Amino acid sequence: MGKRARGKFIRSALSHLRKQKARARRGQRTDGMTPERLRHTLLGERDGRTSGWHHRPGGIDPPGAKLIKVTKRDDRTGVYNGKVAMQNRRNGEWQEKRGGSTFFPDHWTPQDVDNAVTRGFNSPDVVKDPETGRWSGKYDGVHLKGFYDPETGTLSHGYPTLPGGTP
């Protein structure tokens, strides 16, 4: 895939993030992930400890992150787990993410990811643990887990998991 096609996927993710930030400023975003948590899910955190990053639109790594190896894949849903590394923004060093990352299907758009997490969290079948602030659910056959605020009941973020557990 050429640079132009790769850039298109990354621009789409960044465009979706900008739109969600604008909606949040206008008070229009109330039931889903905050723009900051959506960014965590789509692009990850790279300012010290690596975390997040659960979406590779079109199978493309965003700048500063790379999939080293796919370790497990669910061909039915398109969800997969991989060993990943992210570049620390502070010092430029590459760090492997402990435990790897589980990724949403590559053909999903950033909007699909946002929608899946929001709907999975708000589904009647969601399981929430107020002691830990964790939740688990399902959307369109994809198993999801994430975090929420037990005091307010608001969604923090979510990520896909593989059936039978993520390695």
N, C-alpha and C positions, 0 to 999 in steps of 0.2 A: 504494500500500500504506500502510495506516495505521500510526500510531506503535506501537500494540499489537502488530501483526504484526512490525514491525521489531524491537521489543524482545524478542520471543520468540526470534528467530534469534540475537541477540547473547547473550541469557541462556543459550541452548543451548551456544554456544561457550564461554562462561565456566564453565558447569557442567561441561563435559567437561574443561576445564583443571584445575578444582578436584579432580575425581575422579582425574585422572592424577597430580596432586601427592600426593594421599593414598595412592595405590597405590605411588608411588615411596618415600614415607616408610616404608611397610610392607615395602619390598623386593620388591614384586610386579611391578615394571615393569623388565624386563631387556633386551628385544629391540628396543624402539622408540625413538622420540625421547624425550629427557628432557622433563619438563614445561616447562623454560625454552626449549628448542628448539621444542617444539610451539607455545608461545606466540609465538615468533618467526615461525613459519610461518603461524599463524592470524591474529595481530594486528599483527605487525611490531615494529620497534624505533624509538623516537622520542625518544631521549635524546641528541641530537646528530646523527650521521649516520643518515639514514633507511635502513632495510634490512628485508628480510622482507616480510610481509603478502601471502599467496598464497591467501586464502580470503574470499569474500564470501557468507556463507550467505544463500540466498534472493535474492542480488543486492544485498544491503544492505551499505553501508559501516559499519564500526564507528566509534564516536566517535573523533574525532581523525585520521581517514583518509578520503580521498575519491578515487574514480575520476573523473578528468577526462575521459578519452576512451578508448574501446576502439580499439586500433590494428590488431589482427588477431584473427581468431576461427576456431576449428576447429569447425564445426557438428556434425561427427561425434562428437567427444568432449565438447564443451562447454567445452573449455579456451580461454582467451583472454588476450591481452596488452593492457595498458593503460597510459596515462600517468597517474601517480598523484601525490598530494601527501599529506604527513603533517604533523600539527601537533607541533612540538617541545614536549615536556613541560616543558622548562626555561624557555623564554622565550615560548611560545605562538605563535611564528611558524610559518607554513605553509611547508614545503619540498617541492619536487618531488623525487621519488626518481629518481636518475640511472638511466637504462635502463628505467624503469617496473617493472611487476610482471606476472608471468604467474599467472593464477588457475585454481584447480581449478574444476570445474563448479559452478555456483551451487546446483544441487539436492543436492549432496553435503553431508552433515552433518560436523561436526568429527570424529566417529568415523570416517567414510568417508575423510577426508583422512589421519588418523593411520594407519589400516589400509593405505591405498594406499602411503604412503611406507614403512612397515615391510615390507610384503610385496614391494614393488618392490626394496628394498634387500636383502632376504633371498632373492630369487628366484635360481634356478640360472643365469639368463641375465644377471645383473647384471655390469657391467664396472666394476672398481675400479682406480684409479690410485694406487698407494702413494706415488708421488713428490709428487703434489699433494693427496692426501686427498679427491679427488673421485670420485663414482660416478655411473653412469647406468643406468637400467633402465626397466621398463615394468610397468604394472599395469592390467588391464582396458582395454587400448587406449590408455591415457594414458602418454605419454613423461615420464619423471622424471629429474631430476638432483639432486645434493646433495653433501653433505660428510660425511666420516667420519674417524675417528681411525685411521690406518694401523698405529699401534703396538698398539692394543687390538682393532682391527677393529670398534669400536662405531659405530653410526649417530649422526651429529650431527643433520642435518635434510635435508629434501628439498622440492622444488617441481616443478610441472609445466612442461613445455616444449612448444612447438608443433612438429609435424612439419616438417622442413626448416629448423629453427632459429627462435629467438625474436628478433624485431627488437630 
